[in-house]
Amino acid sequence: MERPTLKSILAKNRPQTHLSVEELDESYYILDGTKRRVTFDDENEADKNGTLPTEETTTDTGDDSTPVDNEEQGDNDDDEEEEEAEETTNGDLVAEFEEIPSSLDILENRIREDKNTINIIWKRIRDKRLPPIPKVVLSNYFDVSLDYYVSIKPNQVIYNKVSKILLDLLQSINNDQTKANILNRLKQYHVTLSEQIEEEKFCQVDLSFIVFLKLITYLYPTSDFRHPITTPALTLLIQAVHHASLNSLSSCRQALLLIELTKQWISKTTRYVPEVIVLLMKLLQLACPTGKSKHVLSCSSKQSGNNQLLVIKKNIDLSKSTKLTVFSDNDLDDDDNDEHRAIILQTCLNSLIDFLNIYQLLSAIVEIAQPFKSLVQTIAETSKCNQISLKSREVLTLIDTIQTTCLTNRKHLEQGKEQTKILRLYEPRFGPVYEGKKNTRLPKEHAERMGLRRKYKRELKSTTRALILDNQFIAREELRQQMEKDTQRKRKVKDILSELSMQEGEYRKLQKTK
């Protein structure tokens, strides 16, 4: 039985040493002269029992050891195989590895049939006993997995599973196709966000937008000052934070999710983002009754229609409340629910504590935290929820501690002293022998170097002189041509004027005779 060969551009001009696959399941039938059924659990069983996997009955229908008499025929066959390998396209390469889904629809259909499909595909990719999958196929599968990650509903288990696979694929591939795919998605989100901002002045982002940016923080380093992917992603995130809408509790929830995502981006770099600080101030101002706060921040009516959106009207027990995340089932649709208001306000205060801890080493933290001090103090005095009041007092204590520490460590800037300029000193060059007179017996290398320097100076002078003469000649020629043109123009003007005067005289004579 002839051994099957793979039509792959990677198999050109080298023998196929890997085994072939006949089945897509976790079990693979491997052909190497005998047919064996191999599963991913057989290695552990073989290690325990000290035996090999069970063999199934196989029969060879042909003789593999038949010699080839005609060498020219063999050469022709090799040429044909090379031509087939050259004609192989990316589409044929993707179709060759059918166990790797080539589109999102195929992957979703297979997941409906078997929920363990993602693990099966990943085991196939990582299995070293089987032919290696080309990077073209892996890049295509990376795009498909990314589409699946963005399209599914928020599920922490599936997100963790798919994100780990995407990270491993990115580390193994890391080509221009994967980067271009992520950048194209960022451009699409940017276009959608810009259109919404242009129409409504403010925006409400989708959960897929937040999930995608959260994935980028997992795939790429956010601590780099400039990065081809994280830098435009952070710019897009800051744009969404700056134009976040606060018309309802659900929009406030999305704004808090954006703030939490920004905290993940800047936690290591401690990069100051003023848009987040302003958004936190606007959220806290919505929890202050009208006329009670000393610090008032102007807010557009399109961004926040209700200025008392987060004012709590009764005491709420928040001990059993869950943390506000992307995966939480509660969408906070009821704007009149005090429990939802308390959850949002508690999350906002927790985010404020996190950002104060991140920015506590900044020299301007006193000025940054001062507006929050008046707002949080108003919430602590007017809030009817005891837990919110306690949290507000905790924030006030933290602000006082940070401001005191910063003021004690502050120092005035000192202008550096001007450094004295060092005089340029010339050291004499001594020869190997001192005779009290000019020494001409210097080293040969030094004499050659000095000769080359003199020759260079002479050539430079002659070249400069030639260039000056050429420039002078060109200037004289240009001046002569310009003067000739001027004289010709003057002569023509004089002729025209004389003709006009003669015509005018004749015209006047005719007028007199009439």
Buried (B, 14 or more C-beta within 10 A) or exposed (E): EEEEEBBBBBBEEEEBEEBBBEEBEBEBBBBEEEBBBBEEEBEEEEEEEEEEBEEEEEEEEEEEEEEEEEEEEEEEEEEEBEEEBEEBEEEEBBEBBEBBBBEBEEBBEBBEEEEEBBBBBBEBBEBEEBBEBBBBBBBBBBBBBBBBBBEBEBEEEBBEBBBEBBBBBBEEBEEEBBBEBBBEBBEEBBEBBBEBBEEEEBBBBBBBBBBBBBBBBBBBEBEEEEBEBBBBBBEBBBBBBBBBBBBBBBBBBBBBBBBBBBBEBBBEBEBBBEBBBBBBBBBBBBBBBEEEBEBEEEBEEEBBEEBEBBBBEEBBEBEEBEEBEBBBEBEBEBBEBBBBBBBBBBBBBBBBBBBBEBBBEBEEBBEBBEBBBBBBBBBBEBBBBEBBBEBBBBBBEBBEEBBEBBEEEEEEEEEEEEEEEEEEEEEEEEEEEEEEEEEEEBEEEEEEEEEEEEEEEEEEEEEEEEEEEEEEEEEEEEEEEEEEEEEEEEEEEEEEEEEEEEEEEEEEEEEEEE
